Amino acid sequence: MELAFLLRGVGTEVVWISNQKPAEPDEVIYSLEHKMLNHGVQVFSARGQEAVNTALKADLVVLNTAVAGKWLDAVLKENVPRVLPKVLWWIHEMRGHYFKLEYVKHLPLVAGAMIDSHTTAEYWKNRTQDRLGIKMPKTYVVHLGNSKEMMEVAENIVARRILREHVRESLGVRSEDLLFAIINSVSRGKGQDLFLRSFCESLQIIQERKIKVPTMHAVVVGSDMNAQTKYEMELRKFVAEKKIQERVHFVNKTLAVAPYLASIDVLVQNSQARGECFGRITIEAMAFQLPVLGTAAGGTTEIVVNGSTGLLHPAGKEGVTPLASNIVKLATDVEKRSEMGRKGYERVKERFLEDHMSQRIALVLKEVLEKAKSRSVS
């Protein structure tokens, strides 16, 4: 959506072709569609002649996920060879199940690939070669940037104070309490279970060592009790067994993360295995001058400067105790929290703004469009 709006801002005609056109009403999709329509972005279903015609006449086709490759064969069919030379494939995933030939077999023939971090780009290069025997096209690494709207809220002291008071009141926590939050869709890969184990361990350390700190809370934003997944039930069962229900707060998934960033003291980015491809929430938290406790994996290592803007810990079970230790470190040192938050904000201002992202993407688009044009002429 960001890219669509940036392109609209310079007079480009943009069409959004979406697989997500459910038969039943969906509040989130409805909201996103109307946001796009209000920006002058047309929205078509991925299945239909409209989508085919649009792809054939477009100057550039951006595939916005690894699995979008399935759409090429399913919808474009015999027209695939005509479209591939003008495809920029923007990849945000790095889980193993995305490396299927049916998803990515056309990768070598597109105009270029764009990936959100150097770590992920290297992983895709090696994995496609070793596992699938295919070669990546020219690949561009483009770090993401915070939107102007997000920065306006983050830099508005009055707005932040109001949001902080409102959210804390809704959670039933006091202004002086310490909030450690993980803001992500609730799933095993995001590491909420290991975070809660670390949080529980940090409470035990503080109690055993008789350390004086403000009352600590863990906030899990991204919950979905309607789905009642086995994993979410496991999380709630763990909290009940450890008798920490008054310290742990589950918040339903939401597109509006700014209120929670304004209300917490530390962000925990605990994505597991290879970590996040980039980790948008990390740079958003840093914009709010929050220190980040993150796994030393994936794009997080390209955002968080260990010891300066946050603290890193290993992914997996071996990271539980180091994360607990880092929670205690920040809980007991308000000056360290403040210093890390300030340095994180400075880092965002230096390299993770919308303008930075726009400039990086503009260079990619220029090169890819020229390549697509030369291919169509030849």
N, C-alpha and C positions, 0 to 999 in steps of 0.2 A: 504494500500500500504506500509506503514511504516513497519508493522509487516512482510509482505511478503519479503521486502528487508532485514530486520534484519535476518530473517530465511535463506534467500539465502546467506547472509554473512557468515553463519557458515555451509554452505554446504548442506542445506536442499533442497529437491525437492519441489517446490511450484507451485500449479496450482490455477489460479484465475478463479472462475466460476461466470460469470456476467449476471445479468438480462438486463443490459444496452447494448444491441446489436441492435441498431435501424436500420431500413431499410434505412433511409436517413442518409447521412454523418453528423456527429456531431464533430465539431472541438475539443471540450474539451475531449470527450470520445476517439477520435482518438489519441490525445496527450497523454492521460493517458495510453492507451493500448500500445503505442510504448515505453513509459517509462518503463512499466513492461516487455515488450519483451526484451528491452535492458539490463535489470537486470536478464534475464534468467527465468522470470516467464511466464509460459504458460497461455494463455487466452482462455477459452472455453465458449460457450453459456450455460446458465443455463438449457436450454431445449434441451435435446438430450441424447443419450446413452453414449456419452463421459463423460457427467457430472455424470451420474449414476455409471459408471465403476470407475471413479476417486474417488467418495465418498466411494465406497465399499472397494477399496484397500488402501485408505489413512489410516495413523496412527492417524491422527487428522483432524477433520473438524471444521473450525471456521466459525460460522454464524456471519456476521459482521453488522447486523442490526436487530431490533426487528421484522420487517416484513418478514425477511428471512424464518421464520417458515412456511410461505405459500408454499415455494419452496419444503419443505420436502415432503408434501403430493402430490403436483402437479406433481413432477418429480420422486421422489424416490418410491412413492406409496408403494407396498408391502415390499420394502426394508428398509422402515423407521426404524423398530425395530433393524435392524442390524447396522444402522448408529448412532442412538441416543447415545449409550454408549461411543462414541468417539467424541462427539460434545462439543466444547467450544463455548458458546453463548455470543458474545461480544455485549453488548447493549449500545447505545449512546443516546437513546431517552427518553423523559419523558413527552410527551404530552398525554393527556387522550385518544385520538383516537387510540393509539397503544395497548391499553388494550382490545383486542378482542380475544376471545377464539380461533378463527381460526388462529390467528397469533402465540399465545404462549401456546397452549394446551400441547405441548411436553416439556415445560420447566422443569417440575419435573423429567423427565427421562434422561436428558443430564448429561454429566460428570461434568459440572460446568458452571457458568455464570461469566462474567467479566464486570464490570461497571466502568465508569470513575470517579465517585465521591461517597463519603459516603452518601451525601444527596440523590442522585438518587437511590443508592442501597437500602436505607431505604424506599424510596417511592415505588420502585418496590416490595419490600417484603410485605409492607402493602396493596398495591393496588391489587396485584394478589390474595392475601389471601381474602381480604374483598369483592372485586368485582367479582372475577372469581372462588373463592374457590379452588385455586391451590397453591401449596407450591413451593417456589423458590428452586432450587438446591443449593449446596454450592456456595456462591457468593464471588468473589474476587474483591476488589477495586484497580484499577490501575490508578493513575494519569498519564496523558500524559506528554511528554517532547518535548522540541524543538529539531529539527534536527540539526546535525552538520553544514549543509549548511546554515540554518537560523542564527545560532550563529556566523558563520564566517562573514556574512554580517553585523549583528548587532554590531560586535566588530571591524569592519573595519571603522575607522574614515573617511578615504578618500572616500571610497565607499558610506558611508552614506551622506557625504557632496554633492557628485556628484548627488546622487539620489534625495536628498532634493532640490537642485537647479533645476533639470530637472522637477520634478513634480510640484513644485511651479510655475515655468514658464508656464507649460502647463495649470495650473489652473488660471493663471493670478493674483497671489497673491505675495506680496513682502516678502523678507527674514525676515523682522522684524514683519510681521503679525502673529497673533495667530490662529492656526488651531486646532479645536476640531473635531475629526472624529469618525464615527460609521462605522465599517467594517463588514458587514454581508449581507447575502442574504436579499433583500428587501421584508419583509413580516410583517404582524401585530404583530406576535409573537416576532419579533426582536426589536420592539419598536421605529422604525425610526420616526413615527408620534409624539410620546411623547417627543422624543429627540428634534425635531424641535420646539415644543411648549416651551420646557425648554430653548432652545437657544434663541428663540424670547423674552422670559420673561427676560433672563439675559441681553439682549441688552437694554430692557426697564429700568431695574434696574440701569444699568450703566449710561444711559442717564438721568434718574430722579435724581440720586445722584451725577451727574457730576463727575464720577470716571474717572480718566485718565488711560487708558489701550491702548495697541496696537490695531489696527483694528482686529476684531475677525471674523473668518469664520467657517462655519460648512461644513464638507465634508461627503457625504453619498456614501460610496463605496459598490457596490453590486447591483446597479441599472440594470434594464433590460427593456429599452424602446421598444424593439421589441415585448415583451409580452404585453405591454400597459395594465397592470393590473389595476383594479379599485383602488387598494390601492396606487399604484405608482402615478396615476393621482391625487389622493387626496393629496398626499405629495406636488406635484408640484403646485396644486391649492392653498394650504395653503401658500406656499412660495410667490406666486404671490399676493395673497390677503394682506399679511403682508408687501409687497413691500421690500422683503429682497433678491431678486434674485442675487444681487451683493455679498451677504454674504454667500449664500448657493450653494454648488457645488455637482452635481450628477455625479458619476463616474460609468461606466459600470462594471458589475461583472467580476472578474479576479482571476486567481489562483496565480498571482504574487502580494502578499500583501506587500512584503518587501519595495518596493519603496515608498508606502504610509506611512508605519510605520516610514521610515526615514524622511519623509517630514512634519509630523504633530507634535503637541506639547502635545496633550492629547488624549487618547483613551476613548471613551464612549462605554461601554458594557451595552446596555439597554434592554436585553432580558426580556420578560414579564412573567406573571403567575409564574410558578415554576422555571423560569430562564433557564440557560444553563445546560446541563448534566455535562459539564466541562467548555468549552470555550477556545479552542485552541488559538484564536486570543489574548486572555488576556495575556497568558504567552509569546506570541510572542512580544506583545507591551512592556511588562516588560523587555524583552531582549534588546529592543531598548532604555531602560531607560526612558520610558514614564509613567507618572502617569495614573492611571485608575479610571474613574468614572463609577461605576457599580451598578447594582441592587443587593439588599441584598437578593439574592435568588439563589438556585441551586449551581452548582460548583463554581461560582464566589466567594462565601463566603469562599471557601477552598483555593482560590488563593490569593485574595486581602486582605491584612491586613488593616482594616479600620483605617484611620488616619496616617498610616505608608507608605503603598505603593499606596494608593489611598483613595477615599472616596466612601462610599456606600449610596444608597438612596432606598426608598421603590419602589417596582414594582407597576404598575398601575397609575391611574391619580393622586393619592395622592403623587406620586413621582416627579411630574412635577416641583413643586416649590422648593423642596429640591435639585433636580438636577440643577435647574437654580442657586440656591444659591451656590452650589459647583462649578459650572462653573465660577461664579464671584470670588469665593475664589481663585481659581487657576489662573484666568486671572490677578488678582491683586498681586500675590505673586510669582515672578520668583524663589525665593530661595526655597519655598515650592515645586514647581514643580520639581526643580532640585533634592531636597532631596528625594522626593517620588520616582522619577525615579531611583535614585541610589539605594535606598533600594529595589525597585522592581527587579532590575537587580541582586542584591545580593541574593534575594530570589530564583530567577530562577537558579542561579548557585548552590544553596544549594540543590534544590529538583526537578527542572523541566527541566532537560536536557535529551537528548536521552539515555545517559548511565543510568540515574536513572530509566527511563521507561523500558529499556531493562532488568535491574536487576529485577524489579518487575514482568515483564512478564515472565522472565525465571523461576522464582519460581512457578508461576501459571502453566506454561506449564509442568514443571517437575512433579508436583502433578497430573495434569489432565491426562497426558500420562500414568503415573503409574496406575491411577484409570481405565483408558480405557483398558490398557493391562490386568489388573486383571479381569475385567469384561469379556473380550473376552476369557480368559482361562477358567473361571467358566462357 
